[in-house]
């Protein structure tokens, strides 16, 4: 039996995208060409792979069973065939896609861009917004680096902690809490609050810490980003609890005040994450080093 590695690539795309059109767009081929590849795969495996159900296509049990194996095999083939040579950033032409927490983009993104531009003027960075749901872009190779407070649990995703920061309470200048000599947990809980959650959650770790003290707070709004939450705090008496490192520039620009959080909470970690396929990719390794420095320094050049 003669093996065609192009079929393995096509099968991986079909299983990831779940459609001929999506797989064709991903591999930059025409839909008829991808349809022919699907036909060859069906003849080779003796399985339909994708079957139509209404307007969509559904993977067969066999396709579901081999999806991860196909992905891993393709990664191994790429690792064997990829040339291993020293990297010259000055000649590198590549676009990297980064999905970072919005506050980290504003705080550390400029430092990373400056470092990249200084070494590799042919490299472009594409920052994309975080999703309200967990997405597999890292595994698909559609996102190169993630940076946020979440440590991925998938075994094929690498993650390292590059920093941490404590939580603080942010309020407007002149807020009643700013007039107190000490903000107690009781005073903090008695205020009205805004949370930061891309999923719209009205409760977080702060509520768990308050519960341990027999206290509850009233959360009146959930904002998808810290920037939006701080705008709420700017014009109201709402309290926003966020990582201290992300408040450095925003607080001064918006005329807000930072108060210690009167709760026993662990520091919020910052993780840098990527797929294991890039472990030995010289360009990706170079970018990770620059991103690690930018994130660890909190954006300070």
C-alpha positions in Angstrom: 0.0 0.0 0.0 1.5 3.3 -1.1 1.0 6.1 1.5 0.1 9.7 0.5 0.9 12.1 3.3 -1.3 14.7 1.6 -4.3 12.5 2.6 -3.2 12.6 6.2 -3.1 16.4 6.0 -6.5 16.4 4.4 -8.0 14.0 6.9 -6.7 16.1 9.8 -8.3 19.2 8.3 -11.6 17.5 7.6 -11.8 16.1 11.2 -10.9 19.4 12.7 -13.2 21.5 10.6 -16.1 19.1 10.1 -16.8 20.2 6.6 -15.3 20.0 3.1 -15.5 23.8 2.7 -13.8 24.5 6.0 -11.0 22.0 5.3 -10.5 23.4 1.9 -10.2 27.0 3.2 -7.8 25.9 5.9 -5.5 24.2 3.4 -6.0 26.8 0.7 -7.3 24.4 -1.9 -10.6 24.4 -3.8 -13.7 22.7 -2.4 -13.8 20.2 -5.4 -10.1 19.3 -4.7 -10.9 18.6 -1.0 -14.0 16.6 -2.0 -11.8 14.4 -4.2 -9.4 13.9 -1.3 -12.3 12.9 0.9 -13.3 10.4 -1.7 -9.8 8.9 -1.7 -9.8 8.8 2.1 -13.1 6.9 2.1 -11.8 4.4 -0.4 -8.6 3.9 1.6 -10.2 3.5 5.0 -13.4 1.9 4.0 -15.3 4.5 6.1 -17.4 7.5 5.2 -15.5 9.7 7.6 -18.1 12.5 7.4 -21.8 12.0 6.7 -24.4 14.6 6.0 -27.0 15.3 8.7 -29.3 18.0 7.5 -27.2 21.1 6.5 -24.1 19.9 8.4 -21.7 17.0 8.3 -21.1 14.7 11.3 -18.0 12.5 11.8 -18.5 8.8 11.9 -17.6 6.8 15.1 -14.4 5.7 13.3 -13.5 9.3 12.5 -14.0 10.3 16.1 -11.9 7.4 17.3 -8.9 8.3 15.1 -9.1 12.1 15.3 -6.4 12.5 18.0 -4.2 9.8 16.5 -4.3 11.5 13.1 -3.4 14.9 14.6 -0.5 13.4 16.6 0.8 11.5 13.5 0.8 14.6 11.4 2.7 16.5 14.1 5.3 13.7 14.2 5.7 13.8 10.4 6.2 17.6 10.5 8.8 17.2 13.2 10.7 14.6 11.1 10.5 16.6 7.8 11.0 20.1 9.2 14.5 21.4 8.6 16.5 22.0 11.8 18.7 25.1 11.3 19.7 28.2 13.2 17.3 31.1 13.2 18.2 34.5 11.9 15.4 36.8 13.1 16.6 39.6 10.8 15.5 37.5 7.8 12.4 35.9 9.4 9.1 36.5 7.6 6.2 35.2 9.7 2.9 36.2 11.3 2.3 35.1 14.8 -1.2 35.0 16.3 -1.5 35.7 20.0 -4.5 35.4 22.2 -3.8 37.3 25.4 -6.0 38.7 28.2 -7.0 42.2 27.1 -5.2 43.8 30.0 -2.0 42.0 29.2 -2.2 43.2 25.6 -2.3 46.8 26.7 0.3 46.4 29.4 2.8 44.1 27.8 2.0 44.1 24.1 3.9 47.3 23.3 7.1 46.0 24.9 6.8 42.7 23.0 6.2 44.5 19.7 9.2 46.8 20.3 11.4 43.8 21.0 10.2 41.9 17.9 10.5 45.0 15.6 14.1 45.6 16.9 15.2 42.0 16.0 12.9 40.9 13.2 11.3 43.6 11.1 9.7 41.0 8.9 7.6 39.5 11.7 4.0 40.6 12.3 2.0 40.1 15.5 -1.8 39.5 15.4 -3.5 39.8 18.8 -7.0 38.3 18.9 -9.7 38.7 21.5 -10.3 36.0 24.1 -13.5 34.0 23.5 -16.3 33.6 26.0 -15.9 29.8 25.6 -12.9 27.5 25.6 -11.7 27.0 22.0 -9.2 24.6 20.5 -7.2 27.2 18.4 -4.0 26.3 20.2 -4.3 22.7 19.2 -5.3 23.5 15.7 -2.3 25.8 15.2 -4.5 28.9 14.7 -3.1 30.6 17.8 0.6 30.5 18.6 0.7 31.8 22.1 -1.8 32.4 24.9 -1.3 34.5 28.0 -3.8 34.7 30.8 -4.5 33.4 34.3 -5.6 30.0 33.3 -3.3 26.9 33.3 -4.5 24.6 30.4 -5.2 21.0 31.5 -4.7 19.3 28.1 -1.6 17.2 28.0 -0.5 18.5 24.6 -0.5 22.1 25.7 2.6 23.5 27.3 2.3 26.2 30.0 4.7 28.0 32.2 4.0 30.6 34.9 5.8 33.9 33.9 4.5 36.1 36.6 1.9 36.8 39.3 0.1 39.7 40.9 -2.1 40.3 43.9 -5.7 41.5 43.6 -6.6 45.1 44.6 -9.8 47.0 44.8 -10.2 49.9 42.4 -12.7 52.8 43.0 -13.3 56.3 41.8 -11.5 59.2 43.5 -13.6 60.4 46.5 -15.4 57.0 46.9 -16.6 56.4 50.5 -14.0 53.7 50.9 -11.2 56.1 50.2 -12.2 58.1 53.3 -11.7 55.2 55.7 -8.4 54.7 57.6 -8.8 51.0 57.0 -11.0 49.1 54.6 -12.2 46.1 56.4 -13.7 43.0 54.8 -17.1 44.1 56.2 -16.9 47.5 54.6 -15.7 46.1 51.4 -18.5 43.5 51.2 -21.1 46.2 52.0 -20.2 48.2 48.8 -21.7 47.4 45.4 -19.4 45.6 43.0 -18.6 44.9 39.3 -16.9 41.7 38.2 -14.7 41.1 35.2 -15.8 38.0 33.3 -15.7 37.2 29.6 -18.4 34.6 30.3 -20.6 37.1 32.2 -20.1 35.5 35.6 -21.4 37.5 38.6 -19.3 35.6 41.1 -15.6 34.7 41.4 -12.9 33.8 43.9 -13.6 37.0 45.9 -17.1 35.7 46.7 -15.6 32.4 47.9 -13.2 34.3 50.2 -16.0 36.4 51.6 -18.2 33.3 52.1 -15.5 31.9 54.4 -15.8 35.0 56.5 -19.6 34.7 56.6 -20.0 37.7 54.3 -21.6 38.3 50.9 -21.4 41.2 48.4 -23.8 42.6 45.9 -22.5 42.4 42.3 -24.6 44.6 40.1 -22.8 44.2 36.8 -20.4 41.8 35.0 -18.1 43.4 32.4 -16.3 41.4 29.7 -13.0 43.3 30.0 -11.2 45.1 32.8 -11.2 48.3 30.7 -15.0 48.2 30.6 -15.3 47.4 34.3 -13.0 50.3 35.2 -15.2 52.7 33.2 -18.1 51.5 35.4 -16.0 52.3 38.5 -15.1 55.7 37.1 -18.6 57.1 37.1 -20.2 55.2 40.0 -19.5 53.9 43.5 -18.9 50.4 42.2 -15.8 48.5 43.4 -13.8 46.5 40.9 -11.3 43.9 42.1 -8.6 43.2 39.5 -4.9 42.2 39.4 -2.7 45.1 40.6 -0.3 44.8 37.6 -3.1 45.6 35.1 -4.1 48.9 36.9 -0.8 50.7 36.5 -1.6 52.9 33.5 -5.4 52.7 33.5 -5.8 54.0 37.1 -3.8 57.1 36.5 -5.4 57.8 33.1 -9.0 57.4 34.5 -8.5 59.1 37.8 -9.1 56.0 39.9 -7.9 55.0 43.3 -6.3 51.6 44.3 -7.1 50.1 47.7 -5.7 46.9 49.4 -8.1 44.0 49.1 -9.0 43.0 52.7 -9.1 39.3 51.9 -6.8 36.4 52.1 -6.5 35.5 48.5 -3.5 34.0 46.6 -1.8 36.0 43.9 -3.2 35.7 40.4 -0.8 33.8 38.2 0.1 34.7 34.6 0.6 31.7 32.3 2.2 31.6 28.8 0.8 28.6 26.8 1.5 27.0 23.5 1.0 23.7 21.7 3.8 21.1 22.0 4.2 21.0 18.2 6.2 24.3 18.6 8.6 23.0 21.2 11.4 22.7 18.7 10.3 25.4 16.3 13.2 27.9 16.4 11.1 31.0 15.5 8.4 30.1 18.0 11.1 29.5 20.7 12.5 33.0 19.9 9.1 34.6 20.2 8.4 32.8 23.5 11.5 34.2 25.0 10.6 37.7 24.0 7.0 37.2 25.3 8.3 35.7 28.5 10.4 38.8 29.2 7.7 41.3 28.3 5.1 39.5 30.5 7.6 39.1 33.4 8.5 42.7 33.4 4.9 43.9 33.3 5.5 45.8 30.1 8.4 47.8 31.4 11.1 48.2 28.6 
